[in-house]
Amino acid sequence: MVFRQNRRAAAIFAPAATIAAALGAAAAATPALATTYPPPSIHLACTAAANGGTLEGSTCALPPGVTTAPNSYSAAIVVSKVGKAGATVTFALASGSLPPGLSLSAPSGSGAVITGTPTRAGVFTFTIKATDGGLTSTLAYEITVTVQGAPDQLLCGSASNGFLENGTCVLPDAVTGLPYQGHLLTSHQAGGVLAVVSGSLPPGLSLPASFTGSGDIIGGTPGTPGVEPAYTFTVQGTGDQGQPLYQAYTITVDPNQPLAINASGGTELAPGTVGQPFAQNLFLSGGAAPYTWSLASGQLPPGLALQTSGDPRDAGNQLAGTPAKAGTYTFTVRLSDYLGQQATQQFTIVISS
């Protein structure tokens, strides 16, 4: 028996072997390229959780200090890492100076600490550079030191009819064609200077450069808003002792329409059942926020109350709770807005057992 070589198969496999050998040789001759994703990087952090800091523009305002005992101070300098960053980070003062009496500790892992006892009042700005091998990050910091007590700051709360939402102070709404005053109150209530450093005020409103007393006032008569009626802007300045002031604000410009309670769905609310959770929103039109809903007359079903749902500028806008007693209840709600306008509407709700 004669065996014949399959020359066709040999012809097919030979080039494949040759190509594989060539690729192997090329791979051996070419350095391996390591690709990492995401690319490694480090970033100096500035958050309330990380170090009690607040990012004011491009500067991280760290917690303030005092020179009057007890005045031990501590603030963390923290780095976040992305990708395969190294294990050890070093920190150095790149520019400026720390408050006298404070120093930057040796690094530990991904952070360092500014510690000590401040000995001189003032506003101190400095830049720290973090290095992790070939990776770097720099950030400007600021520490305000007072003799005693907290430094001056812009306030946002009930005194100014403002609400703090995600770090932005939402001021009362303005109404087209009506005089407006938005109060920017300070904690020291002793005057200072302010300016808009980013964003813009609604057309027709302005902010005086300096103020005395409790705070500055945004005033004027707003014109017709554009496509987007909400205007966000940031003010920056100094208080009575040269201490920094910084805050982002929003003002929404509303059309000039009378305040009304929207009862287009009828005055008989959706029924409820004893022992079952219940919630019914109340709706409005016109006026200017902030709004407040209240019970004007009648009786709400036991277990239900006017509560705030969602936007705090629409206080008491939801009838909610768990009904406790069956019956038919008729009541009147009153709606008030920032301008002092009021509207009332009667509603009826049936609670079944």
C-alpha positions as CSV (number, residue, x, y, z in Angstrom):
1,M,0.0,0.0,0.0
2,V,1.4,3.3,-1.0
3,F,0.7,6.5,1.1
4,R,0.7,9.7,-0.8
5,Q,1.4,13.1,0.9
6,N,-1.4,15.6,0.7
7,R,0.5,18.4,-0.8
8,R,-2.6,20.6,-1.0
9,A,-3.1,20.5,2.8
10,A,0.6,21.1,3.4
11,A,0.4,24.1,1.1
12,I,-2.5,25.4,3.1
13,F,-1.0,24.9,6.6
14,A,2.4,26.1,5.8
15,P,1.5,29.8,5.3
16,A,-0.6,29.7,8.4
17,A,2.4,28.5,10.4
18,T,4.6,31.0,8.8
19,I,2.2,33.9,9.7
20,A,1.9,32.7,13.3
21,A,5.6,32.5,13.6
22,A,6.0,36.0,12.1
23,L,3.4,37.4,14.5
24,G,5.1,35.8,17.5
25,A,8.5,37.3,16.4
26,A,6.9,40.7,16.0
27,A,5.2,40.5,19.4
28,A,8.5,39.5,21.0
29,A,10.3,42.4,19.3
30,T,7.6,45.0,20.3
31,P,7.3,46.1,23.9
32,A,3.9,45.3,25.4
33,L,1.5,48.3,25.5
34,A,-0.5,48.4,28.7
35,T,-3.8,50.2,28.3
36,T,-5.7,51.3,31.4
37,Y,-9.2,52.8,31.6
38,P,-10.1,55.2,32.9
39,P,-6.7,56.9,32.8
40,P,-5.2,57.3,36.3
41,S,-5.6,60.7,37.9
42,I,-5.8,62.4,41.3
43,H,-8.0,65.3,42.5
44,L,-7.9,67.4,45.6
45,A,-11.4,67.2,47.1
46,C,-13.5,70.0,48.5
47,T,-16.8,68.9,50.0
48,A,-18.7,69.1,53.3
49,A,-18.2,65.4,53.8
50,A,-14.5,65.3,52.9
51,N,-13.2,68.2,54.8
52,G,-16.0,70.6,55.7
53,G,-15.1,72.7,52.7
54,T,-17.2,74.8,50.4
55,L,-16.1,75.4,46.8
56,E,-16.4,79.1,46.2
57,G,-15.6,79.6,42.5
58,S,-12.2,77.9,42.2
59,T,-11.2,78.3,45.9
60,C,-12.0,75.8,48.6
61,A,-13.1,77.6,51.7
62,L,-12.1,75.5,54.7
63,P,-13.8,75.8,58.1
64,P,-12.9,79.0,59.9
65,G,-10.7,79.3,63.0
66,V,-10.4,81.6,66.0
67,T,-7.5,83.0,68.0
68,T,-9.4,82.9,71.4
69,A,-9.0,79.7,73.4
70,P,-10.2,77.0,73.1
71,N,-9.0,77.3,69.5
72,S,-7.6,74.0,68.4
73,Y,-7.9,73.7,64.6
74,S,-8.1,70.8,62.2
75,A,-9.0,70.5,58.5
76,A,-8.3,67.6,56.2
77,I,-6.7,67.9,52.8
78,V,-8.0,64.9,50.9
79,V,-7.3,63.4,47.5
80,S,-9.6,61.2,45.4
81,K,-8.1,58.8,43.0
82,V,-9.3,57.6,39.6
83,G,-8.0,54.5,37.8
84,K,-4.8,52.8,38.9
85,A,-3.2,55.7,40.8
86,G,-0.4,55.1,43.2
87,A,-0.7,54.3,46.9
88,T,1.2,57.2,48.4
89,V,0.4,60.9,47.9
90,T,2.7,63.8,49.0
91,F,1.4,67.3,49.7
92,A,3.2,70.6,49.5
93,L,2.4,74.3,49.9
94,A,2.8,75.6,46.4
95,S,2.0,79.3,47.1
96,G,0.6,81.6,49.8
97,S,0.8,80.9,53.5
98,L,-1.1,79.1,56.2
99,P,-2.6,81.1,59.1
100,P,0.2,81.7,61.7
101,G,0.0,78.8,64.2
102,L,-1.2,76.2,61.7
103,S,0.9,73.7,59.8
104,L,0.4,70.9,57.2
105,S,1.0,67.5,58.6
106,A,2.9,64.7,57.0
107,P,0.8,62.7,54.5
108,S,-1.0,59.6,55.6
109,G,-2.5,57.5,52.7
110,S,-4.6,59.8,50.5
111,G,-4.6,62.8,52.9
112,A,-3.0,65.2,55.2
113,V,-4.2,67.6,57.9
114,I,-3.9,71.2,58.6
115,T,-3.6,71.5,62.4
116,G,-2.6,73.9,65.2
117,T,-3.9,76.9,67.1
118,P,-4.4,80.1,65.0
119,T,-2.6,83.1,66.5
120,R,-3.6,85.9,64.2
121,A,-7.0,86.9,62.7
122,G,-7.3,87.5,59.0
123,V,-8.2,85.8,55.7
124,F,-5.4,83.5,54.5
125,T,-5.2,82.0,51.0
126,F,-2.8,79.4,49.8
127,T,-2.4,76.7,47.2
128,I,-1.6,73.0,47.9
129,K,-0.1,70.6,45.4
130,A,-0.7,66.9,45.6
131,T,1.7,64.5,43.8
132,D,1.4,60.8,43.2
133,G,4.2,59.6,41.0
134,G,3.7,61.4,37.7
135,L,0.2,62.6,38.7
136,T,-0.5,66.0,40.2
137,S,-3.4,68.1,41.4
138,T,-3.5,71.7,42.7
139,L,-6.2,73.6,44.5
140,A,-6.5,77.0,46.1
141,Y,-7.7,77.1,49.7
142,E,-8.9,79.8,52.1
143,I,-9.1,79.9,55.9
144,T,-10.7,82.8,57.7
145,V,-9.6,83.3,61.3
146,T,-11.5,85.6,63.7
147,V,-10.7,86.7,67.2
148,Q,-13.9,85.1,68.4
149,G,-17.1,83.8,66.9
150,A,-18.0,82.8,63.3
151,P,-16.9,85.0,60.4
152,D,-19.4,87.1,58.5
153,Q,-21.4,85.1,55.9
154,L,-24.4,85.5,53.6
155,L,-27.5,83.8,55.1
156,C,-30.3,82.0,53.3
157,G,-33.5,81.2,55.3
158,S,-36.8,82.4,56.6
159,A,-35.5,85.9,57.4
160,S,-34.9,86.5,53.7
161,N,-37.8,84.2,52.5
162,G,-35.1,82.1,50.8
163,F,-34.7,78.4,50.5
164,L,-31.3,76.6,50.2
165,E,-31.5,74.0,47.4
166,N,-28.3,72.2,46.4
167,G,-26.2,75.0,47.7
168,T,-28.1,77.7,45.8
169,C,-30.3,80.2,47.7
170,V,-33.7,80.4,46.0
171,L,-35.0,84.0,46.6
172,P,-38.7,84.9,46.3
173,D,-40.1,85.2,42.8
174,A,-40.3,88.5,41.0
175,V,-43.3,89.6,39.0
176,T,-43.1,91.3,35.6
177,G,-43.8,95.0,36.0
178,L,-44.0,95.1,39.8
179,P,-41.4,96.5,42.1
180,Y,-39.1,93.8,43.6
181,Q,-36.8,93.5,46.6
182,G,-34.7,90.5,47.3
183,H,-32.7,90.6,50.6
184,L,-29.2,89.3,50.8
185,L,-28.7,89.2,54.6
186,T,-25.4,88.8,56.4
187,S,-24.8,87.2,59.7
188,H,-22.8,90.2,61.2
189,Q,-25.4,92.7,59.9
190,A,-22.7,95.4,59.8
191,G,-22.3,96.3,56.1
192,G,-19.9,95.4,53.3
193,V,-19.5,95.2,49.6
194,L,-20.9,92.7,47.0
195,A,-20.9,92.2,43.3
196,V,-22.3,89.7,40.8
197,V,-19.3,87.6,39.7
198,S,-21.1,85.0,37.5
199,G,-24.5,84.6,35.8
200,S,-26.8,87.6,35.6
201,L,-29.6,89.3,37.4
202,P,-33.1,89.4,35.8
203,P,-33.4,92.4,33.4
204,G,-34.5,95.4,35.3
205,L,-33.0,94.4,38.6
206,S,-29.7,95.6,40.1
207,L,-27.4,95.1,43.2
208,P,-25.8,98.1,44.9
209,A,-22.0,97.7,45.2
210,S,-22.0,98.5,48.9
211,F,-24.4,98.2,51.8
212,T,-24.8,99.1,55.4
213,G,-26.8,97.3,58.1
214,S,-28.2,93.8,57.8
215,G,-27.5,93.2,54.1
216,D,-27.7,94.2,50.5
217,I,-30.9,94.5,48.5
218,I,-31.6,93.4,44.9
219,G,-34.1,95.9,43.7
220,G,-35.9,97.2,40.6
221,T,-38.8,96.4,38.3
222,P,-38.3,93.2,36.3
223,G,-39.1,93.2,32.6
224,T,-40.6,90.3,30.6
225,P,-38.5,87.2,31.1
226,G,-37.0,85.3,28.3
227,V,-37.5,81.7,27.4
228,E,-36.1,80.6,30.7
229,P,-37.6,82.7,33.6
230,A,-35.2,81.5,36.3
231,Y,-31.9,83.5,36.6
232,T,-29.0,82.0,38.6
233,F,-26.1,84.2,39.6
234,T,-23.3,84.3,42.2
235,V,-22.3,87.2,44.4
236,Q,-19.0,87.7,46.0
237,G,-17.6,90.4,48.3
238,T,-16.4,91.2,51.8
239,G,-18.1,91.8,55.1
240,D,-17.5,94.5,57.7
241,Q,-14.1,93.0,58.8
242,G,-12.9,92.1,55.3
243,Q,-14.1,88.6,55.6
244,P,-15.2,86.9,52.4
245,L,-18.8,86.7,51.4
246,Y,-19.9,84.2,48.6
247,Q,-23.3,82.7,47.6
248,A,-25.2,81.5,44.6
249,Y,-28.8,82.7,44.1
250,T,-31.7,82.1,41.9
251,I,-34.6,84.5,41.1
252,T,-37.6,83.4,38.9
253,V,-39.6,86.1,37.1
254,D,-43.3,85.3,36.9
255,P,-45.9,86.8,34.6
256,N,-48.2,89.3,36.2
257,Q,-51.2,87.1,36.9
258,P,-53.7,87.0,39.8
259,L,-53.3,84.2,42.4
260,A,-55.8,81.4,42.1
261,I,-56.4,77.9,43.3
262,N,-56.7,75.5,40.4
263,A,-59.9,73.4,40.8
264,S,-60.3,72.4,37.2
265,G,-60.5,68.8,38.2
266,G,-63.5,69.6,40.4
267,T,-64.0,70.5,44.0
268,E,-64.6,66.9,45.1
269,L,-61.3,65.2,45.8
270,A,-60.5,61.6,45.2
271,P,-62.0,59.4,47.9
272,G,-60.0,57.8,50.7
273,T,-60.3,54.7,52.8
274,V,-59.9,54.3,56.6
275,G,-56.5,52.8,57.3
276,Q,-55.1,53.3,53.8
277,P,-52.4,55.9,53.0
278,F,-53.8,58.9,51.1
279,A,-52.2,61.8,49.2
280,Q,-53.7,64.5,47.1
281,N,-51.8,67.5,45.7
282,L,-53.3,71.0,45.5
283,F,-52.5,73.2,42.5
284,L,-52.3,76.9,41.9
285,S,-51.8,79.5,39.2
286,G,-50.4,83.0,39.2
287,G,-49.0,84.9,42.1
288,A,-45.4,84.8,43.2
289,A,-43.5,82.1,45.3
290,P,-43.1,81.3,48.1
291,Y,-46.7,80.1,48.6
292,T,-48.3,78.8,51.8
293,W,-51.5,76.7,52.0
294,S,-53.6,76.6,55.2
295,L,-57.0,75.5,56.5
296,A,-59.4,78.5,56.4
297,S,-62.5,76.8,57.7
298,G,-64.2,73.4,58.1
299,Q,-62.6,70.1,59.2
300,L,-60.0,67.9,57.5
301,P,-60.6,64.1,57.9
302,P,-59.0,62.8,61.1
303,G,-55.6,61.5,60.2
304,L,-55.1,63.9,57.2
305,A,-53.1,67.2,57.2
306,L,-51.7,69.7,54.8
307,Q,-48.1,68.8,54.2
308,T,-45.3,70.0,52.0
309,S,-44.5,67.8,49.0
310,G,-41.5,68.6,46.8
311,D,-40.7,72.3,46.5
312,P,-40.4,73.9,49.9
313,R,-41.6,77.2,48.3
314,D,-45.1,75.6,48.0
315,A,-45.6,74.9,51.7
316,G,-48.6,72.7,52.7
317,N,-49.5,71.9,49.1
318,Q,-50.6,68.3,49.7
319,L,-53.4,66.8,51.7
320,A,-51.8,63.6,53.0
321,G,-51.9,61.0,55.8
322,T,-53.9,57.9,56.8
323,P,-57.6,58.5,57.3
324,A,-58.9,57.4,60.7
325,K,-62.6,58.0,60.5
326,A,-65.2,57.5,57.7
327,G,-67.5,60.3,56.6
328,T,-67.9,63.2,54.2
329,Y,-65.8,66.2,55.0
330,T,-66.1,69.7,53.6
331,F,-63.4,72.3,54.2
332,T,-61.9,75.5,52.7
333,V,-58.2,76.1,52.1
334,R,-56.5,79.4,51.9
335,L,-53.5,80.1,49.6
336,S,-51.2,83.0,50.3
337,D,-48.2,84.2,48.2
338,Y,-45.1,86.3,48.7
339,L,-46.9,89.5,47.5
340,G,-49.6,89.1,50.1
341,Q,-52.3,87.9,47.7
342,Q,-54.8,85.3,48.9
343,A,-57.2,82.9,47.3
344,T,-59.6,80.4,48.9
345,Q,-61.4,77.3,47.6
346,Q,-63.8,74.8,49.1
347,F,-63.3,71.1,48.7
348,T,-65.2,67.9,49.7
349,I,-63.7,64.5,50.3
350,V,-65.4,61.2,51.1
351,I,-63.7,58.7,53.4
352,S,-65.1,55.2,53.3
353,S,-64.7,52.5,56.0
